[in-house]
């Protein structure tokens, strides 16, 4: 039979985070007591006023197409938010609303990269970045980091990786999976290398609101006109407002890039869901007091997990300054992350994501977007599992 599957599809690796989460849910559905640490979504409900705004939009008949790049109201609300909170001035025409932050990242890569271009990605990375690059026919260039540098790359590393084919540098701060947060000085040092070498920057800031004491989020595009001109900022509603299922993200870009992405989106997904966009307007313009409550709970969970993990023989874990993940190093236990994760799930019914998904062969990722009951029970099991191998 003729092979109808395109080569670009064959080159892709399925999402391990979704696979782990699906397996854990299947085991739970079968009646097994599984502790899951794989989910990349807050375990809090979407704030009520956001749900009410979407329901009201449905009730008044907001069920038709919107402009492909989003409603004028939402694009303006995003532009206002970026000016107010991120210190970046964009016209609403430079804002594109998409079907999630993931979709925004994909659109940036697809709109800017030609076949044969190189895209520089620090590792550990969010697992979808290299796959997006491959779908565009470009080549991922991976720059490894380590626990010793808090998983941050240096300007010297970046400069050494740039070639005449380098088109894009993907920077994720706060980071999934490491929780690292770059300072403004660190961001600007990387940005200057890109400006000097003519490399566009995709600044993925989806976790901008999940920042812990001692760290501060900075948007690179706010650092001056030269940074603004060479940066595309991607954010979204999934993490800050627990709207993962709503599938709404956005980007802000120089006008030519925004226009290109609008054209691409008009031929792929058309517009994001109409009534969900009404909820997003309420998210940006309504009460923001949930952040304080959520952050206090995430901080408690992070501190507890960090203490517990570092007390386990053979395991070390650096502090996370943002997002809701920890990336413990399990290399001293003599198992590759994939095998560690497999045996842990089979023996102790604990689901973690192996580091191979993120470009590391020494770590596993644990999400603390989960109840303290799940965290305590799961860590008891992880400790028991590791002590047998230490």
Wavefront OBJ file of the C-alpha trace (Angstrom):
o trace
v 0.000 0.000 0.000
v 1.235 3.485 -0.847
v 2.601 5.472 2.092
v 0.412 8.557 2.458
v 2.100 9.934 5.586
v 4.264 13.001 5.023
v 7.919 12.878 6.019
v 7.466 15.850 8.344
v 4.906 13.871 10.355
v 7.208 10.883 10.653
v 9.945 13.083 12.108
v 7.802 14.164 15.056
v 7.976 12.736 18.566
v 4.614 12.501 20.376
v 4.275 14.586 23.538
v 5.612 12.556 26.462
v 3.934 14.829 28.991
v 0.519 14.159 27.484
v 1.359 10.455 27.152
v 2.355 10.172 30.817
v -0.738 12.083 31.917
v -2.972 9.890 29.731
v -1.457 6.670 31.108
v -1.831 7.852 34.689
v -5.470 8.787 34.072
v -6.134 5.416 32.441
v -4.663 3.626 35.464
v -6.803 5.743 37.788
v -9.885 4.981 35.703
v -9.068 1.290 36.133
v -9.180 1.754 39.902
v -5.450 2.061 40.644
v -4.219 4.558 43.232
v -1.916 6.688 41.076
v -0.119 9.841 42.213
v 0.358 12.041 39.164
v 3.079 14.682 38.872
v 2.828 15.110 35.117
v 0.135 17.721 34.626
v 1.161 21.117 33.296
v -1.993 22.868 34.393
v -3.100 24.526 37.635
v -5.416 22.409 39.748
v -7.515 25.478 40.599
v -10.758 26.287 38.829
v -11.045 29.192 36.390
v -12.121 32.280 38.390
v -15.910 32.601 38.394
v -16.132 36.047 36.800
v -14.307 34.703 33.733
v -16.714 31.796 33.377
v -19.658 34.153 33.872
v -18.440 36.446 31.084
v -18.166 33.524 28.656
v -21.598 32.233 29.654
v -23.089 35.676 29.158
v -21.475 35.884 25.706
v -23.054 32.557 24.796
v -26.420 33.727 26.084
v -26.338 36.865 23.937
v -25.470 34.860 20.842
v -21.706 35.354 20.534
v -21.399 32.105 18.600
v -20.224 33.265 15.170
v -16.876 33.870 13.487
v -14.672 36.629 14.807
v -11.706 38.172 12.971
v -9.030 35.495 12.575
v -6.648 37.379 14.860
v -9.212 37.830 17.634
v -11.933 40.275 18.555
v -11.007 43.976 18.574
v -12.008 44.112 22.258
v -9.644 41.331 23.283
v -6.741 42.540 21.154
v -7.059 46.002 22.695
v -7.342 44.546 26.209
v -4.132 42.605 25.579
v -2.352 45.688 24.230
v -3.466 47.637 27.301
v -2.283 44.844 29.605
v 1.127 44.631 27.886
v 1.601 48.387 28.311
v 0.416 48.404 31.908
v 2.050 45.256 33.210
v 4.925 44.384 30.872
v 6.046 47.879 29.914
v 5.674 47.219 26.170
v 3.708 49.495 23.842
v 1.921 47.633 21.043
v -0.906 48.655 18.762
v -3.793 46.203 18.813
v -2.932 45.362 15.196
v 0.354 43.894 16.454
v -1.485 41.478 18.750
v -2.640 38.069 17.482
v -4.938 35.903 19.585
v -4.550 32.190 18.927
v -5.743 28.790 20.138
v -3.345 28.655 23.085
v 0.227 29.673 23.851
v 1.417 26.532 22.058
v -0.386 27.661 18.910
v 1.195 31.106 19.227
v 4.685 29.587 19.428
v 3.967 27.376 16.425
v 2.735 30.359 14.423
v 5.894 32.339 15.200
v 8.139 29.497 14.058
v 6.046 28.784 10.960
v 5.867 32.459 9.960
v 9.571 33.217 10.363
v 11.569 30.066 9.594
v 12.402 28.717 6.159
v 13.556 25.166 5.421
v 17.220 24.889 6.384
v 17.116 27.736 8.912
v 18.480 27.041 12.389
v 16.603 27.685 15.622
v 18.596 27.850 18.854
v 16.918 26.229 21.869
v 18.444 25.958 25.375
v 17.987 22.571 27.064
v 16.199 21.465 29.148
v 13.436 22.841 26.925
v 9.683 22.617 26.655
v 9.306 19.480 24.596
v 7.235 21.027 21.781
v 9.831 23.589 20.665
v 12.043 21.227 18.622
v 9.010 19.539 17.071
v 7.592 22.875 15.933
v 10.924 23.744 14.373
v 11.042 20.424 12.520
v 7.504 20.928 11.216
v 8.639 24.204 9.657
v 11.504 22.379 7.918
v 14.070 24.149 10.067
v 16.761 22.605 12.272
v 16.736 22.704 16.099
v 20.135 23.593 17.556
v 20.173 22.517 21.191
v 22.360 24.280 23.776
v 22.776 22.167 26.940
v 22.736 23.683 30.426
v 23.146 22.144 33.875
v 22.098 22.382 37.503
v 25.312 24.328 38.188
v 24.131 27.283 36.067
v 20.489 27.039 37.210
v 19.792 25.746 33.684
v 20.590 29.128 32.122
v 22.710 29.658 29.030
v 25.384 32.336 28.780
v 25.888 34.950 26.071
v 29.124 33.175 25.157
v 27.264 29.904 24.554
v 24.694 31.669 22.435
v 27.278 33.529 20.373
v 29.223 30.333 19.698
v 26.062 28.587 18.454
v 25.074 31.254 15.923
v 25.841 30.547 12.276
v 24.800 32.264 9.026
v 21.730 29.986 9.049
v 20.559 31.017 12.534
v 17.105 32.596 12.305
v 15.455 32.310 15.708
v 16.379 31.990 19.386
v 13.696 30.587 21.710
v 13.867 31.869 25.272
v 11.454 30.636 27.948
v 11.477 32.520 31.253
v 10.030 31.468 33.668
v 10.929 28.077 32.305
v 9.119 24.832 31.797
v 10.567 22.382 32.879
v 13.280 23.962 35.039
v 11.512 26.802 36.873
v 14.471 29.072 36.090
v 13.915 32.823 35.776
v 16.407 35.059 33.979
v 17.218 38.461 35.482
v 16.835 41.562 33.332
v 20.612 41.818 32.977
v 20.836 38.188 31.858
v 18.015 38.636 29.350
v 19.530 41.790 27.907
v 22.961 40.179 27.567
v 21.420 37.396 25.467
v 19.297 39.876 23.566
v 22.310 41.971 22.592
v 23.980 38.923 21.050
v 20.868 38.298 18.959
v 20.638 41.940 17.926
v 24.297 41.988 16.905
v 23.951 38.762 14.901
v 20.537 39.453 13.376
v 18.666 36.626 15.139
v 14.980 36.982 16.010
v 13.926 36.187 19.593
v 10.801 34.255 20.566
v 10.248 35.172 24.216
v 7.834 32.636 25.691
v 6.488 34.218 28.879
v 3.480 31.979 29.511
v 4.428 31.610 33.209
v 4.949 35.339 33.774
v 2.584 35.491 36.754
v 3.977 32.446 38.548
v 7.020 34.036 40.175
v 8.263 33.325 43.703
v 9.940 35.595 46.272
v 13.419 36.633 45.229
v 12.692 36.606 41.497
v 11.102 39.121 39.141
v 9.687 38.629 35.678
v 10.951 40.886 32.881
v 9.758 41.114 29.297
v 12.769 41.449 27.012
v 10.875 43.604 24.503
v 10.528 46.287 27.202
v 14.301 46.815 27.405
v 14.527 49.306 24.548
v 13.709 49.916 20.874
v 16.374 47.546 19.564
v 15.044 44.684 21.727
v 11.437 45.523 20.832
v 12.193 45.394 17.112
v 13.687 41.913 17.285
v 11.446 40.151 19.814
v 8.123 38.349 19.559
v 6.438 37.998 22.945
v 4.182 35.002 23.578
v 1.897 34.736 26.603
v -1.509 33.163 27.263
v -4.362 32.536 29.668
v -3.842 28.860 30.531
v -1.469 29.158 33.475
v -2.296 32.517 35.051
v -6.066 32.022 34.947
v -6.307 28.203 34.903
v -7.889 28.312 31.457
v -6.019 25.393 29.885
v -9.107 23.946 28.209
v -10.222 27.303 26.831
v -7.324 27.247 24.317
v -6.456 30.926 24.236
v -3.013 32.437 23.876
v -1.584 35.537 22.285
v 1.533 37.069 20.845
v 2.724 40.579 20.193
v 5.162 41.206 17.374
v 6.622 43.716 14.953
v 3.950 44.593 12.373
v 5.282 42.508 9.432
v 5.479 39.359 11.571
v 2.027 39.954 13.053
v 0.553 40.331 9.561
v 2.225 37.124 8.387
v 0.891 35.211 11.380
v -2.603 36.613 10.870
v -2.522 35.329 7.286
v -1.339 31.889 8.388
v -3.994 31.650 11.071
v -6.730 32.719 8.667
v -5.952 29.646 6.558
v -5.419 27.176 9.404
v -7.653 27.611 12.444
v -9.550 30.771 11.481
v -10.462 32.507 14.742
v -10.125 31.356 18.350
v -13.444 30.410 19.969
v -15.723 33.438 20.057
v -17.277 33.241 23.530
v -13.978 32.127 25.097
v -12.533 35.444 23.969
v -15.215 37.263 25.969
v -14.018 35.350 29.009
v -10.440 36.374 28.232
v -11.415 40.057 28.199
v -12.896 39.565 31.667
v -9.698 37.813 32.758
v -7.560 40.803 31.822
v -9.910 43.571 32.942
v -11.558 41.981 35.985
v -10.352 41.134 39.511
v -6.834 39.712 39.814
v -6.956 38.773 43.484
v -6.751 35.039 42.793
v -3.027 35.397 42.023
v -2.115 36.007 45.649
v -4.020 32.943 46.845
v -2.666 30.672 44.114
v 0.920 31.830 44.554
v 0.776 31.259 48.313
v -0.382 27.684 47.729
v 2.172 27.016 44.985
v 4.922 28.421 47.203
v 3.941 26.094 50.048
v 3.948 23.082 47.728
v 7.250 24.050 46.106
v 8.998 24.498 49.437
v 7.717 21.175 50.730
v 8.682 19.259 47.585
v 12.114 20.859 47.410
v 12.898 19.898 51.005
v 11.624 16.361 50.553
v 13.443 15.727 47.268
v 16.789 16.994 48.514
v 16.497 14.705 51.567
v 16.250 11.589 49.374
v 19.595 9.770 48.951
v 20.875 10.009 45.392
v 18.553 12.895 44.436
v 19.414 16.591 44.159
v 17.116 19.399 43.102
v 17.710 23.102 42.584
v 15.145 25.710 43.603
v 12.511 26.841 41.126
v 12.039 30.595 40.858
v 8.919 30.398 38.689
v 6.267 28.206 37.027
v 5.157 25.080 38.950
v 7.767 22.440 38.194
v 10.832 20.949 39.847
v 13.502 19.087 37.894
v 15.320 16.748 40.285
v 18.577 15.137 39.159
v 18.294 11.352 39.542
v 21.452 10.371 37.656
v 23.189 9.012 40.776
v 20.570 6.274 41.039
v 21.905 4.526 37.943
v 18.759 4.711 35.843
v 18.122 6.769 32.742
v 15.117 9.085 33.280
v 12.890 7.048 30.949
v 13.615 3.808 32.807
v 13.350 5.584 36.183
v 9.903 6.883 35.240
v 8.754 3.544 33.875
v 9.789 1.578 36.960
v 8.420 4.247 39.306
v 4.994 4.074 37.675
v 4.975 0.267 37.649
v 6.259 -0.260 41.194
v 4.910 2.699 43.127
v 2.084 4.038 40.941
v 3.707 7.483 40.633
v 3.717 9.327 37.308
v 6.578 11.733 36.528
v 7.839 12.940 33.144
v 11.231 11.573 32.007
v 13.910 14.129 31.213
v 14.496 12.783 27.701
v 11.312 14.649 26.744
v 13.067 17.902 27.637
v 16.518 17.169 26.282
v 18.177 15.943 29.483
v 19.330 12.431 30.393
v 19.814 13.211 34.089
v 16.477 14.557 35.343
v 12.767 13.936 35.701
v 10.074 16.606 35.921
v 7.548 16.870 38.742
v 4.650 19.306 38.611
v 3.357 20.723 41.870
v 0.101 21.849 40.284
v -1.465 19.175 42.446
v -2.975 18.827 45.896
v -0.777 18.562 48.975
v -2.376 15.188 49.685
v -1.188 13.892 46.316
v 2.235 15.501 46.774
v 2.825 14.040 50.251
v 1.714 10.548 49.290
v 3.601 10.642 46.009
v 6.846 11.789 47.619
v 6.593 9.041 50.227
v 6.457 6.549 47.352
v 9.279 8.244 45.415
v 11.479 8.183 48.513
v 10.780 4.494 49.049
v 11.564 3.763 45.395
v 14.832 5.729 45.458
v 16.083 4.323 48.761
v 15.966 0.850 47.258
v 18.396 2.023 44.570
v 20.636 4.481 46.402
l 1 2 3 4 5 6 7 8 9 10 11 12 13 14 15 16 17 18 19 20 21 22 23 24 25 26 27 28 29 30 31 32 33 34 35 36 37 38 39 40 41 42 43 44 45 46 47 48 49 50 51 52 53 54 55 56 57 58 59 60 61 62 63 64 65 66 67 68 69 70 71 72 73 74 75 76 77 78 79 80 81 82 83 84 85 86 87 88 89 90 91 92 93 94 95 96 97 98 99 100 101 102 103 104 105 106 107 108 109 110 111 112 113 114 115 116 117 118 119 120 121 122 123 124 125 126 127 128 129 130 131 132 133 134 135 136 137 138 139 140 141 142 143 144 145 146 147 148 149 150 151 152 153 154 155 156 157 158 159 160 161 162 163 164 165 166 167 168 169 170 171 172 173 174 175 176 177 178 179 180 181 182 183 184 185 186 187 188 189 190 191 192 193 194 195 196 197 198 199 200 201 202 203 204 205 206 207 208 209 210 211 212 213 214 215 216 217 218 219 220 221 222 223 224 225 226 227 228 229 230 231 232 233 234 235 236 237 238 239 240 241 242 243 244 245 246 247 248 249 250 251 252 253 254 255 256 257 258 259 260 261 262 263 264 265 266 267 268 269 270 271 272 273 274 275 276 277 278 279 280 281 282 283 284 285 286 287 288 289 290 291 292 293 294 295 296 297 298 299 300 301 302 303 304 305 306 307 308 309 310 311 312 313 314 315 316 317 318 319 320 321 322 323 324 325 326 327 328 329 330 331 332 333 334 335 336 337 338 339 340 341 342 343 344 345 346 347 348 349 350 351 352 353 354 355 356 357 358 359 360 361 362 363 364 365 366 367 368 369 370 371 372 373 374 375 376 377 378 379 380 381 382 383 384 385 386 387 388 389 390
